[in-house]
Amino acid sequence: MNAETRLYLAAHPFAYPLMRLLARLGPVVRVPGLGVVVNDAATARRVLMDPRFRKDGPGSPGDLWTPVLGPSVLLNMEGEAHAALRAKLAPLFTPASAAALVDDVLAAPLDRLDVRLAKGATVDLVEEMRLLAGAVICRVVGLGEVSESRARQLFADGERVVSMVSLRTRRLNPRQVNVARRVLDGIGDIAQAAYEAGDPATVMGRMRELGLSAAEARGAAGAFFLTGTETVATLVPRLVALLHDHDALGADLDSAIEECLRMTTPTPVMLRSVAAPAEVGRLRVRPGDRVVIVTHNCVHGSFDLQRRHPPEWRRLWFGAGPHFCIGYPLATAEIRAVAATVLRHRVRVVSRRAARGVLLPTYEQLWVRAA
């Protein structure tokens, strides 16, 4: 059993074996009580590109997040309103703007990490990523320079909300909704204050400059806070561990990141609600049906830096079509910046422990030291 499988089993001891079992039943299979399950990348991409499959109907992400974030954030919008909001936000997440933001926020802490590794210190990459990802999200939602403790606190707040969700969760219960609202109202207040200050050097100030309303800025901040922080924080330790375990620490960084993203599958499952009669593979679906795209199954395979991925796999783990992850440039800029700093030292993993009961499989600890 490889390390990635152990991570999945630690996170989802019952759901993961079921997920892998479903892969053996065919590219598309109807599972009573679950929905129409898609295990094939080409079929998944067609579903994600088809407007008949929505994120705002029964069984979709809207069921999960609308009670917390309201009806008008990218996570649960469709059609013209979604396209209009996405177009307003797009200039904030170009590769150039993402790289500039990451360089501004992470230059100093990465320099400190670089020095520690150069001096032979043993570093817990999981704890480092909580700090680094927390610092970036602090800047995105409207905080300026923050202390390490503030960055860690904000990351912990996000963990508390995301930990309420499992692969089987359809809706949050009233207590969970109240907890999530308290956290996200705090994020929204920070975002709104930065929005009202109107400084175009800040992300929220730029949102105002680009014509977003205060409500849109609050909603966007909440969505980015929920979806972006843990994705990056969990990925980097897994990436370093994968490269270490496969004796590939000297591999081309961009190729390594793409292969590790496929292996780790940042979004292992995607949900859509059927809004009009359609077909998924050979199965007919009707309004109200739930489609469960098991992205992990769609792109599953052994680690291989030499493999050329088929076109239908291309970045499927970040979605496709109108809902392709708008934060992809920022996420990859963060990953690249941290990975480049760590891998410069040809580190070796000296100790690791899998995290249990988390949504995104990850390490609870991953200690590394320069070789």
N, C-alpha and C positions, 0 to 999 in steps of 0.2 A: 504494500500500500504506500503510495507516494505522499509527500507532505501536503499537497493541495487537497487530496481526498480526506486526509485526517482533519484538515481545517474545516471542510464542509461537514464532516460527521460530527465534529465538536459543536459546530454552530447549529446544525439541523439533524440530529440523530435519527429522526423518523422521516422527515420530509425529504432529505437528500436521497436515501435509498429508494423512496417512492419515485422521486424525480428521475433517477437513473433507470428504474424499472420501466417507466413510461416510455423512455427512449427506445426500448426494445419492441414496443407494440406498434411501431410504424411512424411515418412522418406526421400524420394527423390522426388523433384518436379522441372519441367522445368518452368522457369519464363522468358517470353520474355523480352529482353533487359538487363537481369541480368545474366542468365546462369542456369546451373543445380545446384539446391540448395540441400545440404545434411543436414538433421536434425537428423541423426541417428549415434550414436557413432561407431557401428561396421562397417557400410558402410564408415564412415569417415576414420577409421583406415585402411581399405583396400585400399582406394584411396591414402592415404599418403604413403603406403608401395609399391605401384605399380609404376614402372618407366615410365609407359605411361602417368602419370599425373605429369607435370613438373612445375618448378618455373621460367623457362626462356622463355616461349612462350607468345603468345598474351593473354592478360587478367590476366597474372600472376604477382607476385611481381616484376619480372624483368622489366615489363613495367613501374613500378613506380620508381624503384631505380637505374636501369642501367644508365639512363641519368645523375645521380648524382654521383654514386660511381664507374662507369665503369663496365665492364662485368665479372670481376673475383673476386667477394666476395661471401661468403657463401650464402647470401640472394638470389642470382640469378644464381647459378651454378648447374649443374647436372652431373651425370655420373662419369667417372674416375677422371676428374679434380677436381670435388667437393670432392670425396672420398680422393684424395691425399692431398688436402689442409686441410681437416678436420683431417686427421691422423697426420699432422704436428702440428696442434693446440691442439689436444686432451691432451697432457701432461700438458698443462698450466691450464687445467680446471678439474683436478681430484678433488674429494671432499677434499683431504688433502691440495692440493695447494690453492684451493679456500678459505678454512678455514684459512690458514696461512695468505693469503693476506688480508682478512677481519679483522682478529685480529690485524694485523700490522697497517692498515689504520684507523680502527674505535675504537681501544682501548681507546685512549685519549678522543675523542668527546663523546663516550658512557659513559665514567666515568663522564664527565661533566653533561651529561643528567641525569645520575643516581643521582648525588648530587642534581640537581635542583628539581627532582621529590621528593626526600627524604625530602627536605626542604619545600615541599608543594607548589611549584611554579605551575602555570597553563601554560601548554606548548602546542604550536600549532604543532602537529605531522606532518602536511603537510610541514611546513617550516623546521622542523628538518630533514625530509627525503630529502628535496632538498639539504641540506648541506651534509648529510651522503652519499647519492647516488652520488652526485657530487664529493665528495672526493674519492670514490672508482673508478669512471670512470676516474678521473684525473690520478690516479696511473696506471690504465690499459693502457691508451693511451700514457703514457710515462712521465708524470710529477711526480716529487718527492713530497716532502713536500710542500703543498700549503696553502695559507691563506683561511679563510672561504669565503671571498669575491670572490676569484678565483674559488673555488669549486661551489659557487652559480652561478657565471657567466657562467661557463661551462654547468651547468645544464640548465640554462635559454636558452643558445644557442641550446641545444638539444630540449627543449620545442618548440622553435621557428620553428624548422624544422618539428617536428612531428605534430604540430598544423595545418600544411598545409594539412594534410591527414584526411579524414573522412571515414566512412564505405562505402561511395559511390564513393570515388576517384579511378579513373583508371590510370590517368597520372597527373603529375605535369605540370602546364603551364610554358612557358619560364621564366617568372619572378620568379616563385617559384623555378625552377631549378637553376637559378642564385644565389638566396639567399641561397639555400641549399648547392650549391657548395662552396660558400664563407665560410660558417661555416665549412663544412667538409674538405675543403682544409686546413683550420687552424688546424683542428684535425690531418690531415695527416702530416702536417709540424712538429707538436709536436712529432708524432709517429716516423717519419723518423729520427729526431734528436736523439731520444733515441735509435733507431735501430742502427744508425751509431756509437753512443757512445759505444754500445756493452756490456754494463754492465749486466752480467747474473743475477744480483739481481733484474733487472727490467723485466716487461713482454715483452717489445719490445726487450730488449737484449736477453732474452730467445728465442724469435722468431728467431732472427738471429742465435743463437746457434743451434736451431733445424732445420735450413736449409731453412727458409722462405726467399724469396727475399724482398727487400725494398718495392716493389710495393704490394706484398702480405701483408706485415705488415701494410702498410698504409690502404689498403682495409679492413683488419680485424679490425683495430682501428675504422674506420668509421662505420662498421657494428655493432660492440659492443656498440659504442656510441649511435647509433640510437635505437637499440633494447633493450638494457639492463637497461638503466638509468631509464626511466619512469616506466618500469614494476615493479621494486622494489619500487620506490618512491610512486607510487599510491597504491600498494598492502598493505603496512604496516598500513596506517591509516584505510583502509577498514577492515583489519583483526582485529584491536583493536576495531573498532566500532561494527563489527559483534559479537565478543566475549562479548562485553559489553551488546549489545542489547539482546543476548540470555543467559545472566547470566552464561557465560561459561569462565570467566576470569581465573579460576583455572584449566582449562582442560589441558591434556597432550599436550605439545607444538607442537610436531611433528604431532600429529593427527589433532590439530587445524589448523596448517599451510596447511596441505593437503586439509582439508575440505574448508578452506577459499580460497585456490587457485581454487578449483572447483567452488565455489560460484562466485568468482570475474572473473574467466576465463581470464587470462592475454592476451590471443589472442582470442578475441570473434569471429573473422572470419578469415579463411585461404583460400587462392586462389590457384588454380592450372589450368594449361592450358593442354588441351588434345592433345597428340602428336601422338596417334595411335588409331584406332577403339577399343572401349572398352564398357563395361557396368557399369553403376553406379546404383546399385539397379536393378530395372527393366527397366531402361531407357538406350537406346543405345546412345553413344556419338561418335563424330568423330573429327578428327584433327581440331584444331581451336576453339572448344567449350571451354567454361569457366566453371569450377566447383567452386562453392562457398560453402565451408564447414562452416556452422554456428556453431562453436564450443560451443557457449553459449547454443544453443538449444540442442545440442547433450548430454550435461551433466547437463541440467537444473533440478532443484529440490530444495525443501526447505532445509534449514540449519539443519543438523542432524549429530552430532559427533558420534553417535552410528551406523550409516548406513555403511554397507560394500559395497563399490563400485564394480560394475561388472568389470571384467577384461578389457573389451573394453574401459572403462572410464579411465584407469590408466594413469594419467598425460597427457591426450590427449590435455590439454590446453597448453602444451609445444611442441606439435607435435608428430610425430611417424616416425619410420624408419630412412632413411638416413638423414633426416632434423630435427630430434629431437634436441631441443635447446641445443647447445653445452655449452652455458653459464648457464645451469640449476644448476650445483653445486654452482657456484658463486652467482646466484640470491638467492638460498635457504639459503646459508651461511649468506648473508646480512640480509635476512628476519629474520632468526633465531636469529642472534646476536642482532638486534634492538628490536625485539619482546620480547626476554628474558629480556632485560633491562627494558623495559616499563612495562611488565606484572608482574615483580617482585614486583611492587608497588600496584597491584590491583587497577588500575586507574579507574576513571569514566569519561565519556564524559560529559563535561559541556556546550559545544556549538559546532555547526557544520553548515557548509554551502556547498552545492553541487557546483561543478565546472560546468560551462556551456560551450558548444562548444568545448569540448576536444575530442581527439580520444579515450583514455582510461578513462572510467568513474572513477571519483575520487572526493575527497573533495577539495574545495578551502581552507577551514579551518577546522580543527578538534582539538578543545581545550580539553585537558585532565588534570586531577589533581588526585593525589594520594587520595584514599578513606580514 
